[in-house]
Amino acid sequence: MPERRAEIHTKFASRSLQQLCKHWSHRFVVDFTPSHGEIALPLGRCVLDAEDERLVVVVSSIDPASLPRLQDVVEEHLKRFAFREALTFHWSDRRNSA
C-alpha cells in the first residue's frame, strides 16, 4: 500500500489532530486521542501523531492514483484549521512495513 508522510512543525499539534478528527467524525470512521488519530476516508487512510511541537501525518491508499488527492485533501483541511500559523508540508514517500 503506497504511503506518503509529512512532519509539520506547529505549536498546536494536538489541537490540529483533534480538530481534523472531530471534523471528519461526522462522515467517516474516526478513532482518536489527543496524541494519535486514525481516519478512514473514501480515498484511503490518514494517521496522525501529535508530539510537543510536531504533527506527523501519514496517508495511505490501496490505489496509487488516489494518493496525491488524499494528500491534498488532508493538507487543505489542516491548513484551513491552522490557528494563525502558516503550516508547511514536506511530503515524502514511505513504504509500508506490514
All heavy atoms as an XYZ file, in Angstrom:
802
protein
N       0.857     -1.173      0.000
C       0.000      0.000      0.000
C       0.908      1.243      0.000
O       1.696      1.429      0.915
C      -0.891     -0.032      1.242
C      -1.854      1.120      1.302
S      -2.970      1.074      2.738
C      -3.903     -0.395      2.389
N       0.815      2.076     -1.016
C       1.663      3.276     -1.058
C       1.285      4.278      0.030
O       0.112      4.442      0.361
C       1.411      3.853     -2.447
C       0.131      3.255     -2.898
C      -0.037      1.954     -2.180
N       2.313      4.909      0.583
C       2.104      5.879      1.657
C       2.937      7.133      1.407
O       3.977      7.077      0.769
C       2.543      5.299      3.017
C       1.725      4.162      3.503
C       2.158      3.697      4.881
O       3.340      3.875      5.239
O       1.315      3.151      5.594
N       2.450      8.230      1.964
C       3.189      9.495      1.973
C       3.182      9.990      3.409
O       2.205      9.803      4.134
C       2.533     10.531      1.065
C       2.401     10.134     -0.375
C       3.641     10.326     -1.179
N       3.867     11.757     -1.350
C       5.028     12.291     -1.699
N       6.066     11.547     -1.891
N       5.158     13.575     -1.838
N       4.277     10.624      3.824
C       4.444     11.067      5.210
C       4.901     12.517      5.217
O       5.707     12.929      4.388
C       5.497     10.199      5.887
C       5.784     10.542      7.321
C       6.858      9.587      7.855
N       7.021      9.689      9.279
C       7.829     10.537      9.884
N       8.571     11.368      9.171
N       7.911     10.574     11.191
N       4.377     13.267      6.183
C       4.801     14.661      6.368
C       4.957     14.941      7.849
O       4.178     14.449      8.670
C       3.785     15.620      5.755
N       5.968     15.733      8.167
C       6.158     16.238      9.529
C       5.901     17.731      9.478
O       6.534     18.447      8.710
C       7.574     15.978     10.023
C       7.860     14.535     10.292
C       9.222     14.330     10.926
O       9.780     15.294     11.491
O       9.723     13.200     10.844
N       4.963     18.195     10.298
C       4.586     19.601     10.313
C       4.961     20.170     11.667
O       4.549     19.646     12.700
C       3.068     19.776     10.060
C       2.682     19.137      8.730
C       2.681     21.226     10.087
C       2.016     17.838      8.873
N       5.758     21.225     11.650
C       6.133     21.889     12.898
C       5.031     22.886     13.255
O       4.703     23.773     12.472
C       7.487     22.572     12.748
C       8.576     21.577     12.493
N       9.126     20.817     13.492
C       9.177     21.183     11.358
C      10.032     20.008     12.979
N      10.080     20.213     11.680
N       4.441     22.676     14.438
C       3.341     23.517     14.899
C       3.252     23.468     16.416
O       3.480     22.419     17.021
C       1.991     23.073     14.294
O       0.943     23.818     14.913
C       1.724     21.591     14.462
N       2.928     24.576     17.011
C       2.721     24.629     18.455
C       1.390     24.014     18.843
O       1.112     23.794     20.012
C       2.781     26.076     18.936
C       4.134     26.691     18.796
C       4.131     28.121     19.281
C       5.508     28.737     19.083
N       5.550     30.130     19.541
N       0.546     23.754     17.848
C      -0.810     23.265     18.094
C      -1.026     21.877     17.493
O      -2.075     21.603     16.915
C      -1.816     24.260     17.519
C      -1.624     25.659     18.026
C      -1.019     26.622     17.235
C      -2.019     26.009     19.311
C      -0.832     27.913     17.703
C      -1.830     27.299     19.789
C      -1.237     28.252     18.987
N      -0.061     20.989     17.641
C      -0.148     19.659     17.028
C      -1.360     18.873     17.517
O      -2.148     18.378     16.715
C       1.142     18.886     17.280
N      -1.529     18.789     18.827
C      -2.656     18.031     19.371
C      -3.988     18.674     18.989
O      -4.936     17.979     18.618
C      -2.547     17.924     20.889
O      -3.652     17.229     21.420
N      -4.042     19.962     19.062
C      -5.273     20.665     18.714
C      -5.646     20.428     17.251
O      -6.807     20.169     16.918
C      -5.094     22.158     18.964
C      -6.302     22.964     18.578
C      -6.061     24.430     18.797
N      -7.067     25.165     18.059
C      -7.040     26.443     17.863
N      -6.077     27.168     18.355
N      -7.983     27.029     17.178
N      -4.662     20.486     16.368
C      -4.911     20.263     14.941
C      -5.390     18.837     14.686
O      -6.337     18.619     13.915
C      -3.639     20.532     14.136
O      -3.254     21.873     14.248
N      -4.746     17.868     15.337
C      -5.137     16.474     15.199
C      -6.590     16.290     15.622
O      -7.406     15.721     14.891
C      -4.209     15.610     16.056
C      -4.457     14.113     16.132
C      -3.153     13.412     16.485
C      -5.523     13.720     17.127
N      -6.923     16.790     16.803
C      -8.279     16.615     17.331
C      -9.321     17.341     16.488
O     -10.422     16.824     16.259
C      -8.342     17.099     18.777
C      -7.523     16.223     19.714
C      -7.555     16.734     21.127
O      -8.599     16.635     21.777
N      -6.443     17.291     21.594
N      -8.979     18.520     16.010
C      -9.937     19.282     15.208
C     -10.237     18.569     13.897
O     -11.396     18.479     13.480
C      -9.393     20.688     14.950
C     -10.431     21.629     14.399
C      -9.936     23.070     14.396
O      -8.754     23.351     14.559
N     -10.849     23.989     14.200
N      -9.202     18.048     13.242
C      -9.422     17.328     11.987
C     -10.235     16.060     12.237
O     -11.180     15.765     11.490
C      -8.086     16.987     11.321
C      -8.196     16.306      9.967
C      -8.847     17.234      8.939
C      -6.828     15.854      9.478
N      -9.896     15.325     13.278
C     -10.631     14.091     13.583
C     -12.094     14.372     13.919
O     -12.994     13.685     13.434
C      -9.949     13.344     14.717
S      -8.375     12.576     14.242
N     -12.350     15.381     14.728
C     -13.735     15.738     15.064
C     -14.507     16.181     13.825
O     -15.673     15.822     13.645
C     -13.756     16.841     16.113
C     -13.373     16.376     17.488
C     -13.318     17.533     18.475
C     -12.791     17.088     19.824
N     -12.635     18.220     20.756
N     -13.861     16.949     12.974
C     -14.497     17.439     11.745
C     -14.965     16.278     10.876
O     -16.081     16.288     10.363
C     -13.503     18.325     10.985
C     -13.984     18.759      9.640
N     -14.955     19.731      9.478
C     -13.627     18.362      8.397
C     -15.170     19.913      8.185
N     -14.382     19.099      7.507
N     -14.114     15.263     10.723
C     -14.442     14.154      9.839
C     -15.218     13.045     10.535
O     -15.740     12.147      9.877
C     -13.183     13.622      9.172
C     -12.828     14.405      7.939
C     -13.672     15.146      7.171
C     -11.548     14.522      7.329
N     -13.001     15.718      6.126
C     -11.693     15.345      6.202
C     -10.299     14.019      7.644
C     -10.631     15.667      5.374
C      -9.241     14.336      6.804
C      -9.406     15.150      5.679
N     -15.339     13.091     11.851
C     -16.032     12.016     12.567
C     -17.526     11.972     12.259
O     -18.184     10.965     12.515
C     -15.813     12.140     14.073
O     -16.487     13.279     14.586
N     -18.048     13.037     11.695
C     -19.473     13.077     11.354
C     -19.779     12.318     10.062
O     -20.934     11.999      9.798
C     -19.954     14.529     11.222
C     -19.722     15.324     12.462
N     -20.457     15.155     13.610
C     -18.804     16.274     12.751
C     -20.023     15.975     14.546
N     -19.016     16.664     14.055
N     -18.734     12.056      9.270
C     -18.946     11.406      7.978
C     -18.185     10.096      7.795
O     -18.551      9.285      6.947
C     -18.546     12.356      6.850
C     -19.401     13.607      6.797
C     -19.022     14.511      5.660
N     -19.223     13.833      4.392
C     -18.628     14.187      3.266
N     -17.798     15.208      3.242
N     -18.852     13.535      2.154
N     -17.090      9.936      8.565
C     -16.210      8.791      8.355
C     -15.905      8.100      9.684
O     -16.146      8.659     10.752
C     -14.894      9.238      7.695
C     -15.091     10.068      6.462
C     -14.678     11.388      6.429
C     -15.699      9.549      5.328
C     -14.860     12.169      5.297
C     -15.890     10.320      4.192
C     -15.471     11.635      4.179
N     -15.340      6.915      9.594
C     -14.918      6.197     10.791
C     -13.628      6.841     11.295
O     -12.635      6.920     10.561
C     -14.699      4.699     10.495
C     -14.150      3.988     11.723
C     -15.989      4.049     10.024
N     -13.663      7.320     12.534
C     -12.531      8.042     13.124
C     -12.306      7.529     14.544
O     -13.258      7.292     15.285
C     -12.815      9.566     13.163
C     -11.704     10.307     13.874
C     -13.018     10.113     11.762
N     -11.044      7.365     14.897
C     -10.662      6.994     16.258
C      -9.500      7.894     16.642
O      -8.524      7.990     15.891
C     -10.246      5.519     16.288
C      -9.925      5.034     17.693
O     -10.559      5.521     18.660
O      -9.030      4.182     17.826
N      -9.615      8.575     17.798
C      -8.527      9.479     18.163
C      -8.433      9.731     19.655
O      -9.395      9.558     20.395
C      -8.650     10.807     17.418
C      -9.780     11.694     17.865
C      -9.560     12.737     18.748
C     -11.071     11.496     17.385
C     -10.599     13.562     19.155
C     -12.115     12.306     17.777
C     -11.881     13.350     18.665
N      -7.230     10.113     20.052
C      -6.904     10.592     21.391
C      -6.214     11.943     21.162
O      -5.999     12.336     20.003
C      -5.944      9.633     22.111
O      -4.672      9.651     21.444
C      -6.502      8.218     22.167
N      -5.821     12.651     22.207
C      -5.100     13.908     21.985
C      -3.755     13.746     21.269
O      -3.249     14.705     20.685
C      -4.892     14.453     23.402
C      -6.062     13.911     24.173
C      -6.243     12.521     23.619
N      -3.202     12.526     21.261
C      -1.888     12.350     20.640
C      -1.873     11.448     19.410
O      -0.855     11.367     18.703
C      -0.894     11.805     21.663
O      -1.316     10.537     22.121
N      -2.975     10.766     19.105
C      -2.999      9.846     17.958
C      -4.392      9.802     17.349
O      -5.387      9.738     18.074
C      -2.595      8.435     18.406
C      -2.608      7.428     17.303
N      -1.585      7.310     16.385
C      -3.537      6.507     16.956
C      -1.879      6.345     15.532
N      -3.061      5.848     15.855
N      -4.442      9.824     16.030
C      -5.726      9.736     15.347
C      -5.641      8.893     14.093
O      -4.600      8.848     13.434
N      -6.743      8.221     13.780
C      -6.851      7.431     12.558
C      -8.191      7.732     11.909
O      -9.223      7.699     12.576
C      -6.726      5.938     12.862
C      -5.369      5.577     13.419
C      -5.174      4.077     13.607
O      -5.865      3.293     12.918
O      -4.330      3.717     14.432
N      -8.137      8.026     10.612
C      -9.336      8.399      9.871
C      -9.431      7.509      8.630
O      -8.489      7.448      7.832
C      -9.285      9.877      9.435
C      -9.032     10.774     10.641
C     -10.566     10.268      8.712
C      -8.604     12.189     10.277
N     -10.566      6.830      8.471
C     -10.819      6.004      7.292
C     -11.616      6.844      6.301
O     -12.801      7.106      6.520
C     -11.575      4.748      7.675
N     -10.956      7.283      5.247
C     -11.582      8.121      4.225
C     -11.871      7.293      2.978
O     -11.247      6.245      2.768
C     -10.652      9.286      3.866
C     -10.333     10.241      5.021
C      -9.091     11.056      4.716
C     -11.518     11.142      5.268
N     -12.779      7.747      2.115
C     -13.062      7.001      0.890
C     -11.817      6.800      0.003
O     -11.701      5.774     -0.655
C     -14.099      7.871      0.170
C     -14.753      8.643      1.263
C     -13.676      8.893      2.277
N     -10.893      7.751      0.023
C      -9.688      7.651     -0.801
C      -8.587      6.828     -0.140
O      -7.625      6.446     -0.800
C      -9.133      9.046     -1.095
C      -9.978      9.947     -1.984
C      -9.380     11.344     -2.050
C     -10.083      9.358     -3.387
N      -8.690      6.588      1.164
C      -7.648      5.856      1.870
C      -7.690      6.139      3.355
O      -8.732      6.464      3.912
N      -6.541      6.084      3.973
C      -6.443      6.208      5.425
C      -5.476      7.318      5.794
O      -4.479      7.532      5.123
C      -5.937      4.882      5.973
C      -5.816      4.817      7.443
C      -5.496      3.392      7.853
N      -4.910      3.449      9.181
C      -3.941      2.700      9.599
N      -3.419      1.812      8.807
N      -3.478      2.823     10.816
N      -5.782      8.009      6.886
C      -4.928      9.067      7.405
C      -4.627      8.762      8.867
O      -5.545      8.529      9.648
C      -5.621     10.424      7.274
S      -4.683     11.787      7.982
N      -3.352      8.752      9.217
C      -2.918      8.528     10.593
C      -2.142      9.762     11.037
O      -1.260     10.244     10.310
C      -2.032      7.264     10.711
C      -1.515      7.101     12.130
C      -2.808      6.032     10.276
N      -2.492     10.291     12.205
C      -1.847     11.495     12.732
C      -1.270     11.207     14.109
O      -1.924     10.561     14.927
C      -2.864     12.635     12.844
C      -3.615     12.971     11.569
C      -5.047     12.498     11.677
C      -3.565     14.443     11.302
N      -0.070     11.718     14.353
C       0.556     11.602     15.667
C       1.058     12.973     16.084
O       1.834     13.605     15.348
C       1.707     10.589     15.642
C       1.186      9.168     15.560
O       0.537      8.731     16.524
O       1.410      8.506     14.531
N       0.612     13.428     17.258
C       0.987     14.743     17.769
C       2.049     14.594     18.847
O       1.908     13.786     19.766
C      -0.236     15.457     18.340
N       3.088     15.392     18.703
C       4.129     15.478     19.714
C       4.136     16.920     20.194
O       3.241     17.681     19.854
C       5.459     15.052     19.107
C       5.428     13.595     18.633
C       6.667     13.170     17.884
O       7.624     13.975     17.795
O       6.690     12.042     17.387
N       5.120     17.310     20.990
C       5.126     18.649     21.580
C       4.898     19.756     20.560
O       3.970     20.538     20.691
C       6.438     18.898     22.324
C       6.511     18.087     23.609
O       5.446     17.716     24.135
O       7.627     17.831     24.065
N       5.732     19.844     19.553
C       5.581     20.891     18.532
C       5.714     20.303     17.142
O       6.275     20.929     16.232
C       6.589     22.015     18.760
C       6.301     22.800     20.022
C       7.084     24.085     20.118
O       7.787     24.464     19.161
O       6.986     24.738     21.174
N       5.181     19.099     16.978
C       5.283     18.432     15.680
C       4.081     17.532     15.476
O       3.660     16.802     16.375
C       6.571     17.619     15.621
C       6.750     16.886     14.309
C       8.087     16.211     14.273
N       8.067     15.026     15.127
C       8.820     13.951     14.917
N       9.674     13.934     13.925
N       8.727     12.918     15.717
N       3.517     17.603     14.281
C       2.423     16.730     13.878
C       2.932     15.869     12.727
O       3.408     16.390     11.718
C       1.208     17.551     13.431
C      -0.017     16.773     12.979
C      -0.578     15.926     14.119
C      -1.081     17.719     12.440
N       2.861     14.560     12.898
C       3.267     13.624     11.854
C       2.004     13.077     11.212
O       1.107     12.590     11.899
C       4.125     12.473     12.425
C       4.480     11.482     11.324
C       5.374     13.027     13.090
N       1.941     13.187      9.888
C       0.774     12.744      9.134
C       1.215     11.692      8.130
O       2.168     11.915      7.377
C       0.114     13.923      8.378
C      -1.099     13.446      7.599
C      -0.245     15.045      9.325
N       0.525     10.558      8.111
C       0.790      9.510      7.126
C      -0.525      9.211      6.421
O      -1.533      8.928      7.069
C       1.351      8.226      7.779
C       1.531      7.129      6.736
C       2.663      8.515      8.497
N      -0.517      9.315      5.103
C      -1.692      8.959      4.307
C      -1.342      7.739      3.466
O      -0.218      7.598      2.993
C      -2.175     10.125      3.407
C      -2.695     11.272      4.243
C      -1.087     10.609      2.472
N      -2.310      6.840      3.313
C      -2.088      5.637      2.521
C      -3.350      5.305      1.742
O      -4.460      5.634      2.155
C      -1.691      4.463      3.423
O      -2.675      4.226      4.398
N      -3.142      4.663      0.593
C      -4.254      4.317     -0.273
C      -3.937      3.030     -1.014
O      -2.782      2.799     -1.396
C      -4.507      5.445     -1.278
O      -5.536      5.103     -2.164
N      -4.948      2.209     -1.213
C      -4.759      0.987     -1.999
C      -4.487      1.356     -3.445
O      -3.678      0.741     -4.118
C      -5.998      0.068     -1.884
C      -6.118     -0.438     -0.452
C      -5.913     -1.090     -2.855
C      -7.384     -1.205     -0.159
N      -5.142      2.387     -3.924
C      -4.995      2.853     -5.300
C      -3.933      3.955     -5.364
O      -4.162      5.054     -4.866
C      -6.340      3.389     -5.797
C      -6.268      3.984     -7.178
O      -5.302      3.704     -7.908
O      -7.191      4.736     -7.533
N      -2.768      3.684     -5.947
C      -1.710      4.692     -6.013
C      -2.155      5.993     -6.685
O      -1.674      7.066     -6.336
C      -0.610      4.020     -6.824
C      -0.868      2.557     -6.711
C      -2.360      2.420     -6.568
N      -3.096      5.915     -7.607
C      -3.566      7.115     -8.296
C      -4.351      8.037     -7.366
O      -4.434      9.241     -7.612
C      -4.425      6.726     -9.500
N      -4.921      7.513     -6.291
C      -5.694      8.316     -5.343
C      -4.831      9.000     -4.292
O      -5.282      9.932     -3.626
C      -6.716      7.435     -4.616
O      -7.635      6.895     -5.509
N      -3.598      8.558     -4.147
C      -2.739      9.065     -3.083
C      -2.489     10.574     -3.161
O      -2.615     11.267     -2.156
C      -1.426      8.284     -3.045
C      -0.592      8.435     -1.795
C      -1.370      8.059     -0.544
C       0.657      7.572     -1.912
N      -2.183     11.142     -4.332
C      -1.978     12.601     -4.372
C      -3.218     13.394     -3.968
O      -3.119     14.407     -3.276
C      -1.602     12.870     -5.835
C      -1.051     11.581     -6.330
C      -1.842     10.522     -5.611
N      -4.394     12.943     -4.351
C      -5.626     13.641     -3.974
C      -5.870     13.539     -2.471
O      -6.244     14.521     -1.830
C      -6.821     13.078     -4.753
C      -8.114     13.746     -4.421
C      -8.138     15.213     -4.830
N      -9.333     15.856     -4.341
C      -9.389     17.044     -3.765
N      -8.288     17.765     -3.641
N     -10.517     17.528     -3.333
N      -5.646     12.371     -1.906
C      -5.795     12.185     -0.471
C      -4.837     13.100      0.289
O      -5.224     13.777      1.240
C      -5.538     10.725     -0.099
C      -5.572     10.365      1.380
C      -6.922     10.708      2.002
C      -5.242      8.889      1.558
N      -3.618     13.141     -0.158
C      -2.611     14.027      0.434
C      -3.075     15.476      0.391
O      -3.008     16.199      1.391
C      -1.313     13.843     -0.344
C      -0.181     14.716      0.048
C       1.016     14.472     -0.871
O       1.367     13.329     -1.157
N       1.613     15.530     -1.340
N      -3.572     15.917     -0.751
C      -4.042     17.296     -0.910
C      -5.233     17.607      0.002
O      -5.300     18.678      0.601
C      -4.435     17.572     -2.363
C      -3.245     17.643     -3.295
O      -2.097     17.777     -2.809
O      -3.459     17.559     -4.524
N      -6.172     16.680      0.109
C      -7.366     16.892      0.931
C      -6.976     17.054      2.401
O      -7.442     17.974      3.086
C      -8.373     15.726      0.753
C      -9.446     15.764      1.815
C      -8.991     15.778     -0.636
N      -6.102     16.193      2.887
C      -5.665     16.271      4.285
C      -4.909     17.579      4.515
O      -5.157     18.289      5.493
C      -4.803     15.043      4.660
C      -4.156     15.231      6.020
C      -5.655     13.774      4.630
N      -4.018     17.919      3.610
C      -3.243     19.154      3.751
C      -4.146     20.381      3.732
O      -4.005     21.283      4.570
C      -2.210     19.243      2.628
C      -1.296     20.433      2.747
C      -0.164     20.417      1.746
O       0.294     19.325      1.335
O       0.268     21.520      1.359
N      -5.091     20.438      2.811
C      -6.014     21.577      2.719
C      -6.793     21.764      4.021
O      -6.950     22.888      4.500
C      -7.004     21.373      1.566
C      -6.410     21.515      0.191
C      -7.365     21.046     -0.909
O      -8.577     20.854     -0.628
O      -6.897     20.857     -2.042
N      -7.283     20.678      4.581
C      -8.059     20.779      5.814
C      -7.203     21.236      6.993
O      -7.615     22.090      7.765
C      -8.749     19.454      6.125
C     -10.020     19.254      5.379
N     -10.056     18.910      4.054
C     -11.300     19.387      5.773
C     -11.314     18.824      3.663
N     -12.093     19.112      4.695
N      -6.026     20.675      7.128
C      -5.159     21.082      8.231
C      -4.762     22.553      8.113
O      -4.730     23.275      9.108
C      -3.923     20.191      8.310
C      -4.172     18.805      8.890
C      -2.953     17.910      8.691
C      -4.533     18.893     10.366
N      -4.497     23.004      6.907
C      -4.156     24.421      6.710
C      -5.349     25.314      7.049
O      -5.191     26.382      7.631
C      -3.698     24.675      5.273
C      -2.300     24.196      5.000
C      -1.887     24.498      3.573
C      -0.442     24.107      3.322
N      -0.041     24.374      1.924
N      -6.525     24.890      6.694
C      -7.736     25.665      6.979
C      -7.974     25.799      8.479
O      -8.421     26.834      8.962
C      -8.940     25.002      6.321
C     -10.203     25.828      6.413
C     -11.404     25.183      5.756
N     -11.090     24.434      4.560
C     -11.774     23.376      4.144
N     -12.818     22.943      4.832
N     -11.449     22.738      3.050
N      -7.644     24.741      9.228
C      -7.863     24.750     10.668
C      -6.723     25.401     11.450
O      -6.857     25.618     12.647
C      -8.053     23.330     11.203
C      -9.280     22.641     10.671
C      -9.268     21.294     10.408
C     -10.450     23.340     10.449
C     -10.394     20.633      9.939
C     -11.592     22.712      9.967
C     -11.560     21.351      9.714
N      -5.618     25.686     10.791
C      -4.451     26.232     11.490
C      -4.802     27.563     12.150
O      -5.437     28.425     11.555
C      -3.295     26.421     10.521
N      -4.375     27.703     13.374
C      -4.661     28.901     14.149
C      -3.494     29.874     14.042
O      -2.477     29.711     14.704
C      -4.905     28.532     15.613
C      -5.226     29.705     16.484
C      -6.463     30.306     16.406
C      -4.297     30.207     17.363
C      -6.773     31.390     17.215
C      -4.589     31.284     18.180
C      -5.831     31.887     18.101
N      -3.650     30.844     13.174
C      -2.638     31.887     12.980
C      -1.250     31.329     12.718
O      -0.252     31.894     13.130
C      -2.604     32.831     14.172
C      -3.902     33.577     14.351
C      -3.826     34.526     15.497
N      -5.141     35.137     15.684
C      -5.491     35.787     16.759
N      -4.651     35.959     17.743
N      -6.684     36.296     16.859
N      -1.201     30.209     12.036
C       0.067     29.594     11.660
C       0.021     29.267     10.182
O      -1.006     28.853      9.667
C       0.287     28.270     12.403
C       0.842     28.373     13.766
C       1.204     26.994     14.307
O       0.315     26.119     14.357
O       2.363     26.816     14.676
N       1.151     29.436      9.530
C       1.280     29.009      8.145
C       1.979     27.657      8.171
O       3.191     27.581      8.391
C       2.076     30.023      7.342
N       1.225     26.594      8.024
C       1.788     25.258      8.094
C       2.520     24.925      6.806
O       2.054     25.235      5.715
C       0.691     24.227      8.344
C      -0.141     24.390      9.616
C      -1.150     23.262      9.719
C       0.758     24.429     10.843
N       3.665     24.259      6.953
C       4.463     23.836      5.812
C       4.511     22.315      5.795
O       4.830     21.688      6.801
C       5.894     24.396      5.906
O       5.822     25.814      6.002
C       6.710     24.013      4.694
N       4.196     21.733      4.656
C       4.181     20.288      4.485
C       5.309     19.880      3.547
O       5.436     20.430      2.455
C       2.849     19.837      3.865
C       1.682     19.995      4.780
C       1.147     21.243      5.043
C       1.116     18.890      5.378
C       0.055     21.396      5.887
C       0.020     19.032      6.228
C      -0.504     20.284      6.485
N       6.112     18.937      3.972
C       7.147     18.340      3.140
C       6.858     16.844      3.090
O       7.228     16.100      3.991
C       8.545     18.610      3.714
C       8.885     20.060      3.772
N       9.186     20.795      2.644
C       8.950     20.912      4.810
C       9.425     22.042      2.997
N       9.274     22.143      4.307
N       6.145     16.448      2.051
C       5.722     15.058      1.919
C       6.859     14.217      1.363
O       7.599     14.656      0.496
C       4.529     14.957      1.000
C       3.283     15.568      1.543
C       2.820     16.836      1.306
C       2.329     14.973      2.428
N       1.636     17.049      1.977
C       1.314     15.919      2.669
C       2.232     13.718      3.028
C       0.230     15.647      3.488
C       1.142     13.451      3.829
C       0.160     14.400      4.059
N       6.961     12.987      1.852
C       7.943     12.040      1.331
C       7.294     10.677      1.203
O       6.340     10.362      1.906
C       9.170     11.964      2.247
O       8.788     11.536      3.537
N       7.817      9.887      0.279
C       7.316      8.521      0.104
C       7.703      7.697      1.301
O       8.755      7.895      1.901
C       7.895      7.886     -1.152
C       7.335      8.495     -2.416
O       6.161      8.912     -2.410
O       8.068      8.554     -3.423
N       6.841      6.778      1.631
C       7.110      5.884      2.751
C       6.573      4.521      2.397
O       5.441      4.395      1.962
C       6.438      6.403      4.017
C       6.658      5.511      5.184
C       6.091      6.108      6.435
N       6.093      5.061      7.433
C       5.225      4.964      8.396
N       4.282      5.854      8.521
N       5.295      3.991      9.257
N       7.377      3.521      2.580
C       6.922      2.150      2.314
C       6.292      1.576      3.554
O       6.790      1.763      4.645
C       8.076      1.274      1.878
C       8.592      1.692      0.548
C       9.606      0.731      0.097
N      10.081      1.209     -1.195
C      10.405      0.422     -2.164
N      10.354     -0.861     -2.010
N      10.820      0.908     -3.308
N       5.207      0.880      3.362
C       4.514      0.228      4.470
C       5.303     -1.021      4.860
O       5.575     -1.870      4.037
C       3.088     -0.137      4.047
C       2.248     -0.564      5.218
O       2.744     -0.773      6.311
N       0.965     -0.714      4.973
N       5.644     -1.120      6.141
C       6.444     -2.258      6.595
C       5.593     -3.505      6.878
O       6.115     -4.540      7.220
C       7.219     -1.872      7.864
O       6.332     -1.447      8.861
N       4.288     -3.372      6.777
C       3.422     -4.521      7.055
C       3.346     -5.457      5.885
O       3.583     -5.154      4.781
C       2.014     -4.033      7.404
